[in-house]
Amino acid sequence: MSLKELQQRIRELEESKGWVNPPDAKITFLVEEMGEVAKWVRQSRGKGLSEDEKEELGFELADVLQHLISLANEFKIDLERSIQKKKGIDYTNFLLPTAYCC
C-alpha cells in the first residue's frame, strides 16, 4: 500500500466514523501518542523489548502514523508527494523507506 492510499483509507475511516476534530485537537492526539512511544523507548533502554512489548510499541507507532496522516489530511497535504519532493526519491512502490532515514 502506498502512502497516498493509506492517506485515503484514513480519510475514509474518519468520515465513516464521524471523527471530526479541529487541527489543534489532532496535534494534541499526535503528541499524546508520541508520549506513549517515548515511554516504550525509555523502557527498552539497556534491556530491549519482549515480542509482546514490541507489538505494543508497534501499535503506538501505528497510532502516531494515523494521527500524523490525519493532520496532513486536514491541510490537504499529499505526504507521498512531500517526501518525494523533499528527498528527491521515488517512493511510489513503498509505504515508507526501509533503508533510508531522514
C-alpha positions as CSV (number, residue, x, y, z in Angstrom):
1,M,0.0,0.0,0.0
2,S,1.3,3.4,-0.9
3,L,1.3,6.3,1.5
4,K,-1.2,8.0,-0.8
5,E,-3.5,5.0,-0.4
6,L,-3.1,5.0,3.3
7,Q,-4.0,8.7,3.5
8,Q,-7.1,7.9,1.6
9,R,-8.1,5.0,3.8
10,I,-7.6,7.1,6.9
11,R,-9.7,9.9,5.4
12,E,-12.5,7.4,4.6
13,L,-12.3,5.8,8.1
14,E,-12.6,9.2,9.8
15,E,-15.5,10.2,7.6
16,S,-17.3,6.9,8.2
17,K,-16.8,7.1,11.9
18,G,-17.7,10.8,12.1
19,W,-14.3,11.6,13.6
20,V,-14.3,15.3,13.1
21,N,-11.6,17.2,15.1
22,P,-10.0,20.6,14.6
23,P,-6.3,20.7,13.8
24,D,-5.3,21.7,17.4
25,A,-7.0,18.6,18.7
26,K,-5.3,16.4,16.1
27,I,-1.9,17.7,17.0
28,T,-2.7,17.1,20.7
29,F,-3.6,13.5,19.9
30,L,-0.4,13.1,17.9
31,V,1.7,14.5,20.8
32,E,-0.1,12.2,23.3
33,E,0.7,9.2,21.1
34,M,4.4,10.3,20.8
35,G,4.5,10.3,24.6
36,E,3.4,6.7,24.6
37,V,6.1,5.8,22.1
38,A,8.7,7.7,24.3
39,K,7.7,5.6,27.3
40,W,8.3,2.3,25.4
41,V,11.6,3.6,24.1
42,R,12.7,4.7,27.5
43,Q,11.6,1.3,29.0
44,S,13.6,-0.6,26.4
45,R,16.9,1.2,27.2
46,G,19.5,-1.3,28.1
47,K,17.2,-4.3,28.0
48,G,15.4,-4.3,24.8
49,L,11.7,-5.3,24.4
50,S,9.9,-8.7,24.5
51,E,7.9,-9.7,21.5
52,D,4.7,-8.6,23.3
53,E,6.3,-5.3,24.1
54,K,7.4,-4.8,20.5
55,E,3.8,-5.4,19.4
56,E,2.6,-2.8,21.9
57,L,5.2,-0.3,20.6
58,G,4.1,-1.1,17.1
59,F,0.5,-0.3,18.0
60,E,1.6,3.1,19.4
61,L,3.7,3.8,16.3
62,A,0.7,3.0,14.2
63,D,-1.4,5.5,16.3
64,V,1.3,8.1,15.7
65,L,1.2,7.5,11.9
66,Q,-2.6,7.6,11.9
67,H,-2.7,11.0,13.7
68,L,0.1,12.4,11.6
69,I,-1.7,11.4,8.4
70,S,-5.0,12.8,9.8
71,L,-3.3,16.1,10.4
72,A,-1.8,16.1,6.9
73,N,-5.3,15.3,5.5
74,E,-6.7,18.2,7.4
75,F,-4.5,20.6,5.4
76,K,-4.9,18.5,2.2
77,I,-1.1,17.7,2.2
78,D,-0.1,14.8,0.0
79,L,2.6,13.3,2.2
80,E,3.9,10.9,-0.5
81,R,4.5,13.9,-2.8
82,S,6.0,15.9,0.0
83,I,8.5,13.1,0.8
84,Q,9.4,12.7,-2.8
85,K,9.9,16.4,-3.4
86,K,11.9,17.0,-0.1
87,K,14.2,14.0,-0.5
88,G,14.2,13.7,-4.3
89,I,13.5,9.9,-4.0
90,D,10.8,7.9,-5.7
91,Y,8.8,6.1,-3.0
92,T,5.8,5.2,-5.2
93,N,6.4,1.4,-4.6
94,F,6.9,1.7,-0.8
95,L,4.9,2.8,2.1
96,L,8.0,4.1,3.9
97,P,11.7,3.6,3.1
98,T,13.3,0.6,4.7
99,A,17.0,1.5,4.4
100,Y,16.8,5.3,4.4
101,C,16.3,7.7,7.2
102,C,15.8,11.4,7.3
